[in-house]
Amino acid sequence: MAKANARHILVKTEEECLRLKTEIEGGKDFVGVARQHSLCPSGKSGGDLGEFFRGQMVPEFDRVVFTEAVGQVHGPVKTQFGYHLIEITKRVD
């Protein structure tokens, strides 16, 4: 069964999500940005979600983690929780 490791940043608006993505692409550290801005409790650990299997996350999140490129920042991804930036750190298909 496919599994992955990822970290994410959760914010309320698409605009904030895009702004943070631009900062990260400009050289800011994903972990530091997550600690400072993420609304998810995982923000305290730099957005790290640990290891999880396909189907454990909400469908919008799951689709990105299991189809997009590893090592890149993806988003904004809208879910019922808000807007996410997702960095896939590892995936085993």
Secondary structure, 3 states (H helix, E strand, C coil): CCEEEEEEEEECCHHHHHHHHHHHHCCCCHHHHHHHHCCCHHHHHCCEEEEEECCCCCHHHHHHHHHCCCCCEEEEEEECCEEEEEEEEEEEC
